[in-house]
Amino acid sequence: MKQHITKTQLDRLSEKGKKKLMTWLDGQRTRGVISENGWIYSKDFPLLSIGQMIEFLLDKIKYLNWEIDMWEVEVDDMKHHAYNDYELCDTLWQATKEVLEK
């Protein structure tokens, strides 16, 4: 099971999304490959883990479900968009990215 988003996924986030991500991180960033808190970084931004994305989306997730080899998540304020993928990490990233880009 994939545990973190990829650098390519992070690179596709707009500048607006990156600014919102920086605000959410609120000074928790450090430089390097792996910090003492276990986060994996690409330059200044963490390659978010499943847990970090759930934490970010916690008050926004309407539901998260595994059904017939597919994860599905729906986020409250995203016009009822549902995101689905075989990998939980990719499903959560789709929802996280949408919230950050909003």
Phi and psi in degrees as GROMACS dihedral restraints (atoms count N, CA, C in turn):
[ dihedral_restraints ]
;  ai    aj    ak    al  type     phi  dphi    fc
    3     4     5     6     1   -66.5    20    10
    4     5     6     7     1   131.5    20    10
    6     7     8     9     1  -103.9    20    10
    7     8     9    10     1   -25.5    20    10
    9    10    11    12     1  -133.2    20    10
   10    11    12    13     1   154.0    20    10
   12    13    14    15     1   -67.8    20    10
   13    14    15    16     1   163.6    20    10
   15    16    17    18     1   -93.8    20    10
   16    17    18    19     1   164.9    20    10
   18    19    20    21     1   -61.1    20    10
   19    20    21    22     1   -38.2    20    10
   21    22    23    24     1   -60.8    20    10
   22    23    24    25     1   -43.1    20    10
   24    25    26    27     1   -62.6    20    10
   25    26    27    28     1   -44.9    20    10
   27    28    29    30     1   -63.1    20    10
   28    29    30    31     1   -40.3    20    10
   30    31    32    33     1   -63.7    20    10
   31    32    33    34     1   -23.8    20    10
   33    34    35    36     1   -81.0    20    10
   34    35    36    37     1    -5.7    20    10
   36    37    38    39     1   -74.9    20    10
   37    38    39    40     1   133.8    20    10
   39    40    41    42     1   -67.8    20    10
   40    41    42    43     1   168.2    20    10
   42    43    44    45     1   -61.2    20    10
   43    44    45    46     1   -39.6    20    10
   45    46    47    48     1   -59.3    20    10
   46    47    48    49     1   -45.4    20    10
   48    49    50    51     1   -64.4    20    10
   49    50    51    52     1   -39.5    20    10
   51    52    53    54     1   -65.6    20    10
   52    53    54    55     1   -37.0    20    10
   54    55    56    57     1   -65.1    20    10
   55    56    57    58     1   -41.4    20    10
   57    58    59    60     1   -65.9    20    10
   58    59    60    61     1   -37.7    20    10
   60    61    62    63     1   -64.4    20    10
   61    62    63    64     1   -42.4    20    10
   63    64    65    66     1   -61.2    20    10
   64    65    66    67     1   -41.1    20    10
   66    67    68    69     1   -61.4    20    10
   67    68    69    70     1   -44.2    20    10
   69    70    71    72     1   -64.7    20    10
   70    71    72    73     1   -39.9    20    10
   72    73    74    75     1   -64.2    20    10
   73    74    75    76     1   -28.4    20    10
   75    76    77    78     1    46.7    20    10
   76    77    78    79     1    55.8    20    10
   78    79    80    81     1    79.2    20    10
   79    80    81    82     1     7.2    20    10
   81    82    83    84     1   -84.2    20    10
   82    83    84    85     1    -3.6    20    10
   84    85    86    87     1   -75.5    20    10
   85    86    87    88     1   145.4    20    10
   87    88    89    90     1  -137.7    20    10
   88    89    90    91     1   157.7    20    10
   90    91    92    93     1   -86.9    20    10
   91    92    93    94     1   155.3    20    10
   93    94    95    96     1   124.8    20    10
   94    95    96    97     1   178.6    20    10
   96    97    98    99     1   -80.6    20    10
   97    98    99   100     1   -51.2    20    10
   99   100   101   102     1  -135.0    20    10
  100   101   102   103     1   128.9    20    10
  102   103   104   105     1   -91.1    20    10
  103   104   105   106     1   177.5    20    10
  105   106   107   108     1   -66.3    20    10
  106   107   108   109     1   -20.1    20    10
  108   109   110   111     1   -91.0    20    10
  109   110   111   112     1     5.2    20    10
  111   112   113   114     1    87.9    20    10
  112   113   114   115     1     0.6    20    10
  114   115   116   117     1   -75.7    20    10
  115   116   117   118     1   142.7    20    10
  117   118   119   120     1  -100.2    20    10
  118   119   120   121     1   134.0    20    10
  120   121   122   123     1  -118.5    20    10
  121   122   123   124     1   150.4    20    10
  123   124   125   126     1  -122.6    20    10
  124   125   126   127     1   105.4    20    10
  126   127   128   129     1    60.1    20    10
  127   128   129   130     1  -116.8    20    10
  129   130   131   132     1   -95.8    20    10
  130   131   132   133     1    -7.8    20    10
  132   133   134   135     1  -110.7    20    10
  133   134   135   136     1   140.7    20    10
  135   136   137   138     1   -73.9    20    10
  136   137   138   139     1   146.3    20    10
  138   139   140   141     1   -84.4    20    10
  139   140   141   142     1    94.7    20    10
  141   142   143   144     1   -54.8    20    10
  142   143   144   145     1   141.1    20    10
  144   145   146   147     1   -93.0    20    10
  145   146   147   148     1   170.2    20    10
  147   148   149   150     1   -55.1    20    10
  148   149   150   151     1   -47.9    20    10
  150   151   152   153     1   -62.5    20    10
  151   152   153   154     1   -40.7    20    10
  153   154   155   156     1   -65.9    20    10
  154   155   156   157     1   -38.6    20    10
  156   157   158   159     1   -69.9    20    10
  157   158   159   160     1   -38.2    20    10
  159   160   161   162     1   -62.1    20    10
  160   161   162   163     1   -43.3    20    10
  162   163   164   165     1   -59.9    20    10
  163   164   165   166     1   -44.8    20    10
  165   166   167   168     1   -62.5    20    10
  166   167   168   169     1   -41.5    20    10
  168   169   170   171     1   -89.2    20    10
  169   170   171   172     1    -3.1    20    10
  171   172   173   174     1   -46.9    20    10
  172   173   174   175     1   -47.5    20    10
  174   175   176   177     1   -86.0    20    10
  175   176   177   178     1     2.5    20    10
  177   178   179   180     1  -113.1    20    10
  178   179   180   181     1   -17.1    20    10
  180   181   182   183     1   -73.4    20    10
  181   182   183   184     1   123.6    20    10
  183   184   185   186     1   -83.5    20    10
  184   185   186   187     1   -45.7    20    10
  186   187   188   189     1  -159.1    20    10
  187   188   189   190     1   156.2    20    10
  189   190   191   192     1  -135.1    20    10
  190   191   192   193     1   127.0    20    10
  192   193   194   195     1  -146.5    20    10
  193   194   195   196     1   144.7    20    10
  195   196   197   198     1  -106.5    20    10
  196   197   198   199     1   122.7    20    10
  198   199   200   201     1  -147.2    20    10
  199   200   201   202     1   121.8    20    10
  201   202   203   204     1    47.8    20    10
  202   203   204   205     1    64.0    20    10
  204   205   206   207     1    59.9    20    10
  205   206   207   208     1    30.0    20    10
  207   208   209   210     1  -148.9    20    10
  208   209   210   211     1   129.8    20    10
  210   211   212   213     1   -83.7    20    10
  211   212   213   214     1   143.6    20    10
  213   214   215   216     1  -136.4    20    10
  214   215   216   217     1   134.9    20    10
  216   217   218   219     1  -133.9    20    10
  217   218   219   220     1   139.0    20    10
  219   220   221   222     1  -122.5    20    10
  220   221   222   223     1   134.4    20    10
  222   223   224   225     1  -107.7    20    10
  223   224   225   226     1   132.4    20    10
  225   226   227   228     1   -51.0    20    10
  226   227   228   229     1   -53.9    20    10
  228   229   230   231     1   -91.8    20    10
  229   230   231   232     1    19.7    20    10
  231   232   233   234     1  -110.2    20    10
  232   233   234   235     1    40.8    20    10
  234   235   236   237     1    52.6    20    10
  235   236   237   238     1    37.9    20    10
  237   238   239   240     1    62.1    20    10
  238   239   240   241     1    28.3    20    10
  240   241   242   243     1   -70.5    20    10
  241   242   243   244     1   135.1    20    10
  243   244   245   246     1  -112.8    20    10
  244   245   246   247     1   137.7    20    10
  246   247   248   249     1  -113.9    20    10
  247   248   249   250     1   136.1    20    10
  249   250   251   252     1  -144.3    20    10
  250   251   252   253     1   147.2    20    10
  252   253   254   255     1  -166.0    20    10
  253   254   255   256     1   159.7    20    10
  255   256   257   258     1   -65.0    20    10
  256   257   258   259     1   -37.5    20    10
  258   259   260   261     1   -90.2    20    10
  259   260   261   262     1   124.8    20    10
  261   262   263   264     1   -56.2    20    10
  262   263   264   265     1   -42.2    20    10
  264   265   266   267     1   -57.3    20    10
  265   266   267   268     1   -45.8    20    10
  267   268   269   270     1   -69.7    20    10
  268   269   270   271     1   -36.0    20    10
  270   271   272   273     1   -63.0    20    10
  271   272   273   274     1   -47.4    20    10
  273   274   275   276     1   -65.1    20    10
  274   275   276   277     1   -37.4    20    10
  276   277   278   279     1   -63.6    20    10
  277   278   279   280     1   -40.7    20    10
  279   280   281   282     1   -57.3    20    10
  280   281   282   283     1   -45.7    20    10
  282   283   284   285     1   -69.2    20    10
  283   284   285   286     1   -42.9    20    10
  285   286   287   288     1   -61.7    20    10
  286   287   288   289     1   -45.4    20    10
  288   289   290   291     1   -61.3    20    10
  289   290   291   292     1   -43.3    20    10
  291   292   293   294     1   -60.2    20    10
  292   293   294   295     1   -43.1    20    10
  294   295   296   297     1   -64.6    20    10
  295   296   297   298     1   -43.4    20    10
  297   298   299   300     1   -66.1    20    10
  298   299   300   301     1   -34.1    20    10
  300   301   302   303     1   -80.8    20    10
  301   302   303   304     1   -15.9    20    10
